Amino acid sequence: MSLFGFFNRKFQVARVRAIPVRIDGRWFIIFALSVYVLAINFTRGTTTTRLVRVDEPLAWAIGVATTVALFLSIFGHELAHALVARAEGIEIEEIVLHPFGGLARLRREPEDPGAEFRIALAGPASSFVFALVAFGAMTLAATAKFYVAAAAFFIVGWWNLLIAVFNLLPGYPLDGGRILRAFLWHRTGRLREATRTACLGGQIIAALLVVFGLYFYFRLGDPFMALWSGLVGLFLWDAARAVLRPASERCVADIMLAPMALDPDLLISHFINNILPLHQRTVYLIARDGRLYGLLSLEDLSRLTPDKWYRTRVAEAMRPVNKDLIVEASMPLRSAIEKMKRNGLRALVVVDEKGTLIGLIDALGHKF
């Protein structure tokens, strides 16, 4: 695998409450950069570490431990979104840690403004709690004269507080933007207009972050904060612009789902009892070791009588994949929708330019 291919992949690292947890390949760059910056700060004894200074080997160990704690906090932020969404009856596709934070991908949008508000607020609320816990641990550590631990807890608490406050800014895709969208949706009853306003707010915030990045570089001489502010601003701008993009300009990659696959030897009974209640789709990919065998359709499955569930494997009930069921991620969404309607399955397997399986789109949960 090339280095470029590695950084464009997602790696599943865990399943929490049946929710896949994945890491974007580019996340490793940010992880390494965070460890480096923290280690340098602890070696030099800067204000970031509350002037605590340690030997270089210990500084690197603290850098790793503190960075892990920071990203666990981000995971906790996204898990809070996911658990509240599940309580609202919305299936969670995955949680992804990416270079600029995290994302809990919902299977569908909330059905009312109240659900949208509760899901959006859960993330910042959890970050505030993490900040309070970290500051409390910092106080206890300082009282016991464990100043190195106190400094590490201070960093974790401070960053969680920043995450909470930053995410409350009123611009989509930030949580504050979703809260704004819920408020406007409740007030006007028009979800599309509420989304547009929240996205415009997100673009304004993104532009300000780029301006701040230039200020950090040219006036304060801080290239690290300048780069970080600028990249986050560009990321937010692109995310908000993607939502505002007309349907005629969108592509398959904008809406595809993560490629959750069933093993060909899995019994139908196990699928119905353990997988179907948690992951409701129109079709399911049948694959092993990256090789796609076919698709299991709920329509086809309904023709199988219950007495056969316990002796039939999914490979025996699946339908083979042909060109009518496959699209590339770059295909215009409008063309993909037409192809999906023609194939009679109302679902499509998504591959990249090399033919590698990367996702799925189906009619369930999407409003085409």
C-alpha positions as a printed NumPy array, in Angstrom:
array([[  0.   ,   0.   ,   0.   ],
       [  1.323,   3.458,  -0.902],
       [  1.693,   6.179,   1.711],
       [ -1.037,   8.171,  -0.056],
       [ -3.333,   5.146,   0.056],
       [ -2.63 ,   4.665,   3.768],
       [ -3.613,   8.232,   4.65 ],
       [ -6.836,   7.946,   2.63 ],
       [ -8.017,   4.814,   4.425],
       [-10.14 ,   4.384,   7.534],
       [ -9.019,   1.84 ,  10.117],
       [-11.514,   0.256,  12.49 ],
       [-10.02 ,   0.156,  15.981],
       [-12.993,  -0.825,  18.151],
       [-16.734,  -1.373,  18.47 ],
       [-18.466,   0.428,  21.338],
       [-22.118,  -0.365,  22.017],
       [-22.175,  -2.043,  18.563],
       [-20.938,   1.203,  16.941],
       [-17.833,   0.848,  14.719],
       [-15.045,   3.243,  15.736],
       [-12.686,   4.136,  12.899],
       [ -9.611,   6.323,  12.517],
       [ -8.907,   8.343,   9.395],
       [ -5.381,   7.622,   8.127],
       [ -4.518,  11.33 ,   8.248],
       [ -5.275,  11.29 ,  11.971],
       [ -1.884,   9.68 ,  12.62 ],
       [ -0.164,  12.819,  11.333],
       [ -2.016,  15.01 ,  13.823],
       [ -1.399,  12.49 ,  16.621],
       [  2.356,  12.552,  15.952],
       [  2.382,  16.352,  15.685],
       [  0.504,  16.696,  18.989],
       [  2.943,  14.341,  20.749],
       [  5.878,  16.322,  19.361],
       [  4.517,  19.733,  20.4  ],
       [  3.627,  18.544,  23.913],
       [  7.001,  16.826,  24.375],
       [  8.83 ,  20.01 ,  23.339],
       [  6.718,  22.087,  25.736],
       [  7.388,  19.75 ,  28.658],
       [ 11.103,  19.697,  27.83 ],
       [ 11.327,  23.5  ,  27.79 ],
       [  8.889,  24.175,  30.628],
       [  6.598,  26.649,  28.845],
       [  3.409,  28.306,  30.078],
       [  1.445,  25.544,  28.286],
       [  2.821,  23.07 ,  30.84 ],
       [  2.431,  25.615,  33.656],
       [  6.265,  25.94 ,  33.619],
       [  6.742,  22.295,  34.581],
       [  9.946,  20.961,  33.008],
       [ 11.03 ,  17.317,  32.772],
       [ 13.714,  15.229,  31.109],
       [ 13.281,  14.434,  27.419],
       [ 12.305,  10.71 ,  27.711],
       [  9.63 ,  11.534,  30.292],
       [  8.468,  14.482,  28.183],
       [  7.821,  12.19 ,  25.222],
       [  5.956,   9.707,  27.429],
       [  3.797,  12.514,  28.818],
       [  3.218,  13.785,  25.27 ],
       [  1.881,  10.397,  24.202],
       [ -0.288,   9.928,  27.309],
       [ -1.735,  13.44 ,  27.124],
       [ -2.464,  13.147,  23.392],
       [ -4.221,   9.818,  23.963],
       [ -6.323,  11.464,  26.693],
       [ -7.199,  14.335,  24.353],
       [ -8.383,  12.021,  21.598],
       [-10.285,   9.836,  24.062],
       [-12.088,  13.028,  25.069],
       [-12.939,  13.712,  21.435],
       [-14.197,  10.149,  21.122],
       [-16.314,  10.693,  24.25 ],
       [-17.737,  13.856,  22.676],
       [-18.819,  11.913,  19.57 ],
       [-20.06 ,   8.945,  21.605],
       [-22.355,  11.324,  23.492],
       [-23.847,  12.435,  20.166],
       [-24.241,   8.79 ,  19.128],
       [-25.912,   7.591,  22.325],
       [-28.415,  10.446,  22.377],
       [-29.152,   9.85 ,  18.676],
       [-29.74 ,   6.165,  19.403],
       [-32.103,   7.158,  22.221],
       [-33.973,   9.184,  19.581],
       [-34.339,   6.032,  17.475],
       [-31.608,   6.876,  14.952],
       [-29.09 ,   4.216,  13.975],
       [-25.4  ,   5.158,  14.139],
       [-23.342,   4.263,  11.105],
       [-19.904,   4.859,  12.647],
       [-17.733,   7.143,  14.745],
       [-14.682,   8.466,  12.917],
       [-11.693,  10.302,  14.407],
       [-10.274,  12.57 ,  11.716],
       [ -7.479,  15.182,  11.697],
       [ -9.741,  17.98 ,  12.967],
       [-11.74 ,  16.16 ,  15.618],
       [-14.41 ,  13.521,  15.232],
       [-17.69 ,  12.691,  13.549],
       [-20.623,  10.515,  14.582],
       [-22.316,   9.543,  11.312],
       [-26.056,   9.137,  11.748],
       [-28.014,   6.763,   9.529],
       [-30.611,   9.491,   8.917],
       [-31.44 ,  13.026,   9.958],
       [-33.507,  13.692,  13.114],
       [-37.231,  13.909,  12.429],
       [-37.952,  16.998,  14.523],
       [-36.121,  20.079,  15.886],
       [-36.206,  18.787,  19.464],
       [-34.26 ,  15.647,  18.561],
       [-31.789,  17.707,  16.521],
       [-31.235,  20.04 ,  19.495],
       [-30.693,  17.228,  22.005],
       [-28.28 ,  15.341,  19.774],
       [-26.267,  18.48 ,  18.969],
       [-26.065,  19.645,  22.591],
       [-24.851,  16.261,  23.892],
       [-21.331,  16.708,  22.474],
       [-20.436,  20.108,  23.982],
       [-22.114,  19.098,  27.259],
       [-19.858,  16.04 ,  27.502],
       [-16.77 ,  18.141,  26.719],
       [-17.694,  20.544,  29.535],
       [-17.985,  17.557,  31.885],
       [-14.59 ,  16.224,  30.754],
       [-13.088,  19.676,  31.349],
       [-14.495,  19.839,  34.882],
       [-13.218,  16.354,  35.675],
       [ -9.751,  17.19 ,  34.317],
       [ -9.566,  20.48 ,  36.241],
       [-10.687,  18.645,  39.379],
       [ -7.948,  16.041,  38.863],
       [ -5.477,  18.874,  38.273],
       [ -6.393,  20.471,  41.602],
       [ -5.994,  17.184,  43.47 ],
       [ -2.664,  16.453,  41.774],
       [ -1.329,  19.934,  42.543],
       [ -2.438,  19.627,  46.173],
       [ -0.529,  16.346,  46.41 ],
       [  2.461,  18.07 ,  44.715],
       [  2.294,  15.855,  41.621],
       [  3.   ,  18.858,  39.425],
       [  3.723,  16.94 ,  36.222],
       [  0.362,  15.17 ,  36.425],
       [ -1.304,  18.469,  37.296],
       [  0.17 ,  20.064,  34.18 ],
       [ -1.063,  17.209,  31.982],
       [ -4.562,  17.401,  33.485],
       [ -4.529,  21.172,  32.938],
       [ -3.846,  20.671,  29.219],
       [ -6.615,  18.063,  28.905],
       [ -9.073,  20.271,  30.791],
       [ -8.182,  23.4  ,  28.841],
       [ -8.513,  21.692,  25.456],
       [-11.85 ,  20.133,  26.384],
       [-13.097,  23.553,  27.42 ],
       [-11.928,  24.984,  24.09 ],
       [-13.595,  22.119,  22.21 ],
       [-16.877,  22.737,  24.032],
       [-16.843,  26.507,  23.448],
       [-15.649,  26.251,  19.836],
       [-18.296,  23.662,  18.979],
       [-21.016,  25.985,  20.272],
       [-20.222,  28.608,  17.625],
       [-23.354,  29.061,  15.459],
       [-22.171,  27.567,  12.182],
       [-22.784,  24.204,  10.548],
       [-21.208,  21.579,  10.781],
       [-20.287,  22.638,  14.324],
       [-22.679,  21.588,  17.075],
       [-23.642,  25.216,  17.576],
       [-24.65 ,  25.321,  13.928],
       [-26.891,  22.311,  14.437],
       [-28.406,  23.96 ,  17.508],
       [-29.035,  27.089,  15.415],
       [-30.595,  24.919,  12.708],
       [-32.875,  23.269,  15.293],
       [-33.97 ,  26.684,  16.586],
       [-34.704,  28.042,  13.092],
       [-36.385,  24.79 ,  12.098],
       [-38.643,  24.975,  15.161],
       [-39.402,  28.64 ,  14.554],
       [-40.108,  28.532,  10.797],
       [-40.9  ,  24.877,  10.152],
       [-38.577,  24.955,   7.146],
       [-35.627,  22.583,   7.486],
       [-34.019,  23.476,   4.143],
       [-33.901,  27.204,   4.898],
       [-32.689,  26.54 ,   8.451],
       [-29.885,  24.361,   7.099],
       [-28.877,  27.017,   4.574],
       [-28.661,  29.713,   7.266],
       [-26.626,  27.458,   9.586],
       [-24.244,  26.61 ,   6.728],
       [-23.756,  30.275,   5.884],
       [-22.859,  30.813,   9.539],
       [-20.333,  27.98 ,   9.225],
       [-18.726,  29.622,   6.201],
       [-18.423,  32.953,   8.038],
       [-16.72 ,  31.211,  10.983],
       [-14.441,  29.341,   8.567],
       [-13.393,  32.597,   6.886],
       [-12.654,  34.173,  10.285],
       [-10.476,  31.195,  11.224],
       [ -8.413,  31.67 ,   8.074],
       [ -8.026,  35.375,   8.916],
       [ -6.95 ,  34.462,  12.463],
       [ -4.449,  32.04 ,  10.955],
       [ -2.885,  34.873,   8.971],
       [ -2.822,  37.014,  12.134],
       [ -1.088,  34.274,  14.116],
       [  1.574,  33.937,  11.428],
       [  2.321,  37.554,  10.476],
       [  1.675,  39.368,  13.781],
       [  2.35 ,  36.795,  16.498],
       [  4.94 ,  34.689,  14.69 ],
       [  3.219,  31.411,  15.602],
       [  3.315,  29.174,  12.492],
       [  1.804,  26.151,  14.293],
       [ -1.367,  27.967,  15.408],
       [ -1.512,  29.734,  12.041],
       [ -1.444,  26.422,  10.182],
       [ -3.95 ,  24.802,  12.534],
       [ -6.386,  27.715,  12.391],
       [ -6.135,  27.915,   8.609],
       [ -6.631,  24.167,   8.048],
       [ -9.624,  24.001,  10.401],
       [-11.106,  27.018,   8.632],
       [-10.705,  25.384,   5.219],
       [-12.167,  22.118,   6.544],
       [-15.253,  23.888,   7.929],
       [-15.688,  25.904,   4.735],
       [-15.62 ,  22.781,   2.591],
       [-18.018,  20.901,   4.91 ],
       [-20.541,  23.767,   4.911],
       [-20.211,  24.247,   1.146],
       [-20.838,  20.535,   0.542],
       [-24.188,  20.754,   2.346],
       [-25.176,  23.865,   0.396],
       [-24.134,  22.326,  -2.91 ],
       [-27.126,  21.739,  -5.223],
       [-28.132,  18.119,  -5.749],
       [-27.106,  18.412,  -9.399],
       [-23.5  ,  19.013,  -8.304],
       [-23.283,  16.299,  -5.632],
       [-21.663,  12.931,  -6.173],
       [-22.022,   9.435,  -4.723],
       [-19.214,  10.04 ,  -2.203],
       [-21.313,  12.768,  -0.532],
       [-23.971,  10.324,   0.709],
       [-22.444,   6.835,   0.685],
       [-22.477,   4.701,   3.822],
       [-19.561,   2.842,   5.372],
       [-19.061,  -0.633,   3.842],
       [-20.282,  -2.939,   6.623],
       [-19.991,  -6.5  ,   5.257],
       [-21.36 ,  -9.898,   6.281],
       [-19.272, -13.048,   6.066],
       [-20.547, -15.483,   3.401],
       [-20.747, -18.317,   5.971],
       [-22.92 , -16.361,   8.417],
       [-26.215, -18.079,   9.217],
       [-29.401, -16.231,   8.29 ],
       [-30.682, -16.811,  11.837],
       [-27.672, -15.012,  13.336],
       [-28.117, -12.141,  10.891],
       [-31.828, -11.717,  11.686],
       [-31.427, -12.035,  15.458],
       [-28.228, -10.058,  16.035],
       [-27.41 ,  -7.778,  13.104],
       [-30.654,  -6.732,  11.462],
       [-32.112,  -5.052,  14.62 ],
       [-29.013,  -2.828,  14.933],
       [-28.197,  -2.118,  11.285],
       [-31.291,  -1.598,   9.167],
       [-30.589,  -1.311,   5.464],
       [-32.187,  -2.254,   2.18 ],
       [-29.255,  -4.496,   1.247],
       [-26.15 ,  -5.89 ,   2.948],
       [-22.739,  -6.473,   1.419],
       [-21.415, -10.037,   1.507],
       [-17.61 ,  -9.972,   1.555],
       [-14.542, -11.603,   3.049],
       [-10.98 , -10.234,   3.171],
       [-11.977,  -7.323,   0.963],
       [-13.452,  -9.561,  -1.743],
       [-17.093,  -8.817,  -2.566],
       [-19.227, -11.941,  -3.059],
       [-22.687, -10.442,  -3.488],
       [-25.593,  -8.579,  -1.894],
       [-28.218,  -9.788,   0.556],
       [-31.534,  -8.063,  -0.092],
       [-34.27 ,  -7.863,   2.524],
       [-36.733,  -8.391,  -0.313],
       [-35.03 , -11.675,  -1.231],
       [-34.738, -12.636,   2.417],
       [-38.495, -12.217,   2.956],
       [-39.073, -15.138,   0.604],
       [-37.121, -17.451,   2.913],
       [-39.371, -19.22 ,   5.441],
       [-38.325, -19.058,   9.129],
       [-37.72 , -22.806,   9.358],
       [-34.813, -22.378,   6.898],
       [-33.087, -19.562,   8.784],
       [-31.073, -21.886,  11.007],
       [-29.554, -23.954,   8.189],
       [-29.124, -21.356,   5.422],
       [-26.018, -19.206,   5.078],
       [-26.113, -15.69 ,   3.628],
       [-24.062, -16.792,   0.619],
       [-26.938, -19.093,  -0.364],
       [-29.514, -16.275,  -0.2  ],
       [-27.471, -13.465,  -1.745],
       [-27.675, -12.219,  -5.31 ],
       [-24.5  , -11.843,  -7.419],
       [-23.082,  -8.41 ,  -8.165],
       [-23.165,  -7.136, -11.732],
       [-22.366,  -3.821, -13.422],
       [-25.901,  -2.542, -12.797],
       [-25.211,  -2.595,  -9.042],
       [-21.8  ,  -0.879,  -9.048],
       [-20.88 ,   2.816,  -9.267],
       [-17.742,   4.832,  -8.642],
       [-17.639,   7.339,  -5.794],
       [-17.135,  10.192,  -8.272],
       [-20.329,   9.492, -10.238],
       [-22.824,  12.402, -10.158],
       [-25.532,  11.687,  -7.6  ],
       [-28.34 ,  12.291, -10.079],
       [-26.952,   9.62 , -12.445],
       [-26.496,   7.182,  -9.568],
       [-30.085,   7.673,  -8.424],
       [-31.366,   6.897, -11.911],
       [-29.211,   3.775, -12.08 ],
       [-30.394,   2.705,  -8.64 ],
       [-34.038,   3.033,  -9.693],
       [-33.434,   0.997, -12.848],
       [-31.687,  -1.945, -11.188],
       [-34.786,  -2.841,  -9.174],
       [-32.822,  -3.139,  -5.932],
       [-32.709,   0.586,  -5.06 ],
       [-29.146,   0.167,  -3.835],
       [-25.63 ,   0.477,  -5.261],
       [-22.178,  -0.758,  -4.31 ],
       [-19.579,   2.04 ,  -4.335],
       [-16.008,   1.449,  -5.521],
       [-13.027,   3.732,  -6.084],
       [-11.149,   4.186,  -9.341],
       [ -9.221,   0.96 ,  -8.668],
       [-12.387,  -1.06 ,  -8.1  ],
       [-11.876,  -1.328,  -4.318],
       [-15.038,  -1.566,  -2.23 ],
       [-15.46 ,   1.661,  -0.26 ],
       [-19.168,   2.11 ,   0.462],
       [-22.849,   1.579,  -0.215],
       [-25.876,   3.741,  -0.991],
       [-29.456,   2.598,  -0.66 ],
       [-32.943,   4.053,  -0.58 ],
       [-33.498,   3.435,   3.134],
       [-32.875,   6.615,   5.079],
       [-32.194,   8.785,   2.014],
       [-34.671,  11.216,   0.515],
       [-33.969,  11.117,  -3.211]])
